[in-house]
Amino acid sequence: MTARRAPFANIHADGARGREAPTGDSPPRRSLGVGPGISPAMTEPSTPKTHPADALVMVRSFEQHRTALTGHCYRMLASAAEADDAVQETMVRAWRAIDRFEGRSSLRTWLYRIATRVCLDMLEDRARRSRSMDLGPPASLDAPLTALPASQWVEPIADARALPTDVDPAQLVALRQSIRLAFVAALQHLPPKQRAVLLLMEVLGWQASDVAESLETTVAAVNSALQRARATLATRDLETARAPLTDAQSSLVDRFVEAFERYDMDALTQLLHADVAMSMPPHSLWIEGPANVAAWMVGRGAACARSRLVPVEVCGSPAFAQYKPSEDGTRFTPWALLVLELEGERIAEMTFFLDVETLFPRLGLPAELR
């Protein structure tokens, strides 16, 4: 696949560049409140010495940050389900350690610290998640379909579960960009600590000194990790377009839907990038190029003719729930979650996630259309 390389713009939630502190070998100053190494064993007893009324207020305060934490954990883990697990563990660890919260950082920052450590702990015994394009070259149209375990794939996530609503529009743009499939997949090529450093500095806008405290390392080590992470991402196939879509891109998506639902391959291929990639997790197979996409659609994918596409908000990108006609022709049944990646005014990637038994209920989608 021809590379369309552009490193992720070094933005964080306030739209500025990540900031590096002067390098040095001196250890970071004392951790704010609870450090990243919090574990149940370190925070016994399992319940803090907090008045019940105050505890209820604190629990509600934790919940106000659940969406932001879920987005952070998703970027780290590339799995919506594992992000939920990580956030739940974060809440447990925070509750057990609430008496140690000193209030010298915001509650959200403190929770981010704990969530980052939870994710690093989880990543110790997990293989890297991937997309089909990471696993090998494009396949021929008659290649066998080989399904791989769900644990191997970068999963999609609903925008509503990962993008907090209590941020300004500029912050929301940066956060939406950071849950795109291409970016999340690229992150998986970073070692876990480099991934954490890049996300804390480039997406959340932390100072290098604060990251060093959180990860219990030096500022010099943080700056070095950031430089290596940036160098790795610069080699990945990333594209710099930002949400929201331009008028031309919105029109492109509308025309794609019309062409797909008509199953008009001539019209559809005119909308595709010359190097468009189409993949269908959990199958490892992926194909490249407009002609191959059209040949697949009218060949092995012909059962998708007359499908309906229902817009959904997923991965900060144009996305649709695909329902295809039932065999008896009386209804439309779930077939795929389709996520598009755009490059300029062309569609560069089409990812059809086929695990509808998991994904459609998670997105609150109906079991059929009439």
C-alpha positions in Angstrom: 0.0 0.0 0.0 1.5 3.3 -1.0 2.3 5.4 2.1 0.4 8.6 2.7 2.7 9.6 5.5 2.2 12.6 7.8 3.0 12.4 11.5 0.2 13.1 13.9 0.2 16.9 14.4 1.7 17.5 17.8 -1.5 18.7 19.3 -3.2 18.1 22.7 -6.5 18.9 24.1 -6.1 22.7 24.1 -4.8 22.7 20.5 -1.2 23.6 21.4 2.0 21.6 20.9 3.2 19.2 23.6 5.7 20.9 25.8 9.1 19.5 26.7 10.9 20.4 29.9 14.7 20.9 30.1 16.4 17.6 30.1 18.3 16.4 33.2 19.1 13.4 35.2 17.7 14.5 38.6 14.7 12.5 39.8 11.3 14.1 39.6 9.8 15.8 42.6 7.4 13.9 44.9 4.3 12.5 43.2 1.1 14.4 43.5 -1.3 12.5 45.7 -1.5 8.8 44.6 1.3 7.8 42.3 1.0 5.5 39.3 2.0 2.4 41.3 -1.3 2.2 43.2 -2.6 -1.3 43.7 -5.1 -2.8 46.0 -2.4 -4.2 48.2 -0.9 -0.8 48.7 -4.2 0.8 49.7 -5.7 -1.6 52.2 -8.1 -1.4 53.9 -10.3 -1.6 50.8 -12.5 1.3 51.9 -11.3 4.8 52.8 -12.1 6.5 56.0 -14.6 8.8 54.5 -18.0 10.0 55.7 -20.8 8.2 53.7 -22.2 11.5 52.4 -18.7 12.6 51.3 -18.1 9.2 49.8 -21.3 9.5 47.7 -20.1 13.0 46.4 -16.7 11.5 45.6 -18.2 8.6 43.7 -20.3 11.0 41.7 -17.2 13.1 41.0 -15.4 10.0 39.7 -18.3 9.3 37.3 -18.1 12.7 35.8 -14.7 11.7 34.4 -15.6 8.3 33.1 -15.9 9.3 29.5 -12.6 11.1 29.4 -10.9 8.2 31.1 -12.5 5.7 28.7 -11.1 7.7 25.8 -7.6 7.7 27.3 -7.7 4.0 28.1 -9.0 3.2 24.6 -6.0 5.0 23.0 -3.7 3.0 25.2 -5.4 -0.4 24.7 -7.1 -0.1 21.3 -10.1 -2.0 22.7 -13.4 -0.6 23.8 -14.1 -3.6 26.1 -10.7 -3.5 27.7 -11.0 0.3 28.1 -14.2 -0.2 30.1 -12.4 -2.8 32.3 -9.4 -0.4 32.8 -11.7 2.5 33.8 -13.5 0.3 36.3 -10.2 -0.8 37.8 -9.2 2.9 37.9 -12.3 3.7 39.9 -11.6 0.9 42.3 -8.0 2.0 42.9 -9.0 5.6 43.2 -11.7 4.8 45.8 -9.3 2.8 47.8 -6.8 5.6 47.8 -9.0 8.6 48.1 -7.6 9.5 51.5 -4.3 10.1 49.8 -5.6 12.5 47.2 -4.0 15.8 48.3 -5.9 18.1 45.9 -2.6 19.6 44.5 -3.8 18.5 41.0 -7.3 18.3 39.6 -9.3 15.2 40.2 -9.2 14.3 36.5 -5.4 14.6 36.4 -5.2 12.3 39.4 -7.5 9.8 37.8 -5.5 10.0 34.5 -2.4 9.0 36.5 -4.1 6.0 37.9 -5.7 5.0 34.6 -2.3 5.2 32.9 -0.8 2.8 35.4 -3.7 0.5 35.1 -3.3 0.4 31.3 0.5 -0.2 31.6 -0.2 -3.1 34.0 -2.7 -4.6 31.5 -0.4 -4.3 28.6 2.3 -6.3 30.3 0.8 -9.6 29.2 -1.0 -8.6 26.0 0.0 -8.8 22.4 -0.2 -5.7 20.1 -3.6 -5.2 18.5 -3.5 -4.6 14.7 -5.4 -3.9 11.6 -5.4 -6.2 8.5 -3.0 -3.8 6.8 -0.4 -4.4 9.6 -0.4 -8.2 9.1 0.8 -8.5 5.5 0.4 -7.3 1.9 -3.0 -7.0 0.1 -4.6 -10.3 -0.9 -5.9 -11.5 -4.2 -9.7 -11.6 -4.7 -9.8 -15.4 -4.4 -7.7 -15.6 -1.2 -9.2 -17.7 1.6 -10.9 -15.9 4.5 -9.0 -16.5 7.7 -10.6 -15.3 10.9 -8.3 -14.3 13.7 -9.2 -14.0 17.5 -11.0 -10.8 18.6 -8.1 -10.0 20.9 -5.8 -9.4 17.9 -7.8 -6.5 16.4 -8.0 -2.8 17.0 -11.6 -2.3 18.0 -13.9 0.6 17.2 -15.4 2.7 19.9 -18.5 5.0 20.0 -17.7 8.7 20.1 -20.1 9.1 23.0 -18.1 6.7 25.2 -14.7 8.3 24.5 -15.2 12.0 23.9 -16.2 14.1 27.0 -18.7 16.8 26.5 -17.2 19.2 29.1 -14.4 20.5 26.8 -14.2 23.4 24.4 -14.6 22.9 20.6 -10.8 23.0 20.0 -10.2 20.4 22.6 -12.9 18.2 21.1 -11.3 18.4 17.7 -8.0 17.1 19.1 -9.7 14.4 21.1 -11.8 13.2 18.2 -8.7 13.0 16.0 -7.0 10.9 18.6 -9.6 8.1 18.5 -9.4 7.6 14.7 -8.6 4.0 13.7 -5.5 5.0 11.9 -4.1 6.9 14.8 -5.0 4.3 17.4 -3.5 1.5 15.3 -0.3 3.6 14.8 -0.1 4.0 18.6 0.1 0.2 19.0 3.5 0.2 17.3 4.9 2.1 20.3 6.1 0.4 23.4 3.6 0.9 26.2 5.6 3.6 28.1 6.3 5.5 24.9 2.6 5.3 24.1 1.7 6.7 27.5 4.3 9.5 27.2 3.0 10.6 23.8 -0.6 10.5 24.8 -0.1 12.4 28.1 2.0 15.1 26.4 0.6 15.4 22.8 -3.1 14.7 23.5 -3.6 15.8 27.1 -0.9 18.5 27.1 1.0 17.5 30.2 4.4 18.9 31.0 7.3 16.5 30.7 8.0 17.0 34.4 4.4 15.9 35.3 4.7 12.9 33.1 8.0 12.0 34.7 6.3 12.1 38.1 3.4 10.0 37.0 5.7 7.3 35.4 8.3 7.5 38.2 11.1 8.3 35.8 13.3 11.3 34.8 12.4 14.3 32.6 15.3 13.3 30.3 13.8 9.8 29.9 10.4 11.3 29.2 11.8 13.6 26.5 13.7 10.8 25.0 10.6 8.5 24.9 8.6 11.3 23.3 11.2 11.8 20.5 11.3 8.1 19.8 7.5 7.9 19.7 7.3 10.8 17.3 9.9 9.2 15.0 7.9 6.0 15.0 4.6 7.7 14.2 6.3 9.6 11.4 6.8 6.4 9.6 3.2 5.3 9.9 0.5 5.8 7.3 -1.3 8.7 8.9 -3.3 11.5 7.4 -3.6 14.9 9.0 -7.3 15.8 8.2 -9.2 16.9 11.2 -12.8 16.8 12.3 -15.2 18.2 11.6 -15.5 17.3 7.9 -15.2 20.0 5.3 -18.3 20.7 3.1 -16.6 18.8 0.3 -15.9 15.8 2.5 -19.5 15.8 3.8 -20.7 15.7 0.2 -18.2 12.9 -0.5 -19.7 10.8 2.3 -23.2 11.5 1.2 -22.4 10.4 -2.4 -20.7 7.3 -1.0 -23.8 6.3 0.8 -26.0 6.9 -2.2 -23.6 4.9 -4.5 -23.3 2.0 -1.9 -27.0 1.7 -1.4 -27.6 1.7 -5.1 -24.7 -0.7 -5.5 -23.4 1.5 -8.3 -19.8 0.4 -8.6 -19.0 2.9 -11.3 -20.1 5.8 -9.0 -18.6 4.3 -5.9 -15.1 3.7 -7.4 -15.0 7.4 -8.5 -15.0 8.3 -4.8 -12.1 6.0 -3.8 -8.5 6.9 -3.4 -6.1 5.2 -5.9 -4.7 3.2 -2.9 -7.9 2.6 -1.1 -7.7 -0.3 1.4 -10.8 -2.4 2.3 -10.6 -4.8 5.2 -13.1 -7.0 7.1 -12.1 -7.9 10.6 -11.9 -10.6 12.0 -10.7 -11.8 8.6 -7.0 -11.1 8.0 -7.6 -10.5 4.2 -7.6 -7.0 2.9 -7.7 -5.7 -0.7 -6.3 -2.6 -2.3 -7.4 -0.3 -5.2 -10.8 0.8 -6.6 -10.9 -1.9 -9.2 -10.4 -4.7 -6.7 -12.9 -3.2 -4.3 -15.5 -3.1 -7.1 -14.7 -6.7 -8.2 -15.1 -7.9 -4.6 -18.4 -6.1 -4.2 -19.9 -7.7 -7.3 -18.2 -11.0 -6.7 -17.8 -12.5 -3.2 -19.5 -9.5 -1.6 -22.5 -9.5 -3.9 -24.9 -10.4 -1.0 -24.4 -6.8 0.2 -26.4 -5.4 -2.7 -29.4 -3.4 -1.6 -28.0 -2.9 1.9 -28.9 0.1 4.0 -26.4 2.3 5.8 -27.4 3.9 9.1 -25.1 6.7 10.3 -23.4 6.2 13.6 -20.7 8.2 15.5 -17.7 5.9 15.9 -14.0 6.5 16.1 -14.3 10.2 15.3 -14.9 9.3 11.6 -17.7 8.8 9.2 -19.2 5.5 10.1 -22.3 3.4 9.3 -24.2 0.4 10.5 -24.7 -1.8 7.5 -27.9 -3.9 7.3 -28.2 -6.3 4.4 -31.4 -7.8 3.1 -32.6 -11.0 4.8 -32.9 -14.2 2.7 -36.7 -13.9 2.6 -36.5 -10.2 1.7 -38.8 -9.1 4.5 -36.3 -7.2 6.6 -32.7 -6.0 6.8 -30.3 -7.7 9.3 -27.0 -6.5 10.8 -24.0 -7.3 8.7 -21.1 -4.9 9.5 -20.0 -1.7 11.2 -18.4 0.3 8.4 -15.7 3.0 9.4 -14.3 5.2 6.7 -11.0 7.1 6.6 -10.8 10.1 4.3 -7.8 11.6 2.6 -8.6 14.9 1.1 -11.7 14.4 -1.0 -11.3 10.7 -1.5 -12.1 7.6 0.7 -8.8 6.0 1.7 -9.9 3.2 3.9 -13.1 1.1 4.3 -13.1 -1.1 7.4 -16.1 -3.5 7.7 -16.1 -4.8 11.3 -18.2 -8.0 11.1 -18.6 -8.8 14.8 -22.1 -7.4 14.8 -23.3 -9.6 17.7 -21.0 -7.6 19.9 -20.8 -4.2 18.2 -24.4 -3.5 17.4 -25.8 -4.0 21.0 -22.8 -1.9 22.3 -23.9 0.9 20.0 -27.6 0.6 20.9 -28.5 -0.4 17.3 -31.7 -2.3 16.4 -31.5 -6.0 15.7 -33.2 -5.5 12.4 -34.7 -2.9 10.0 -38.1 -3.2 8.3 
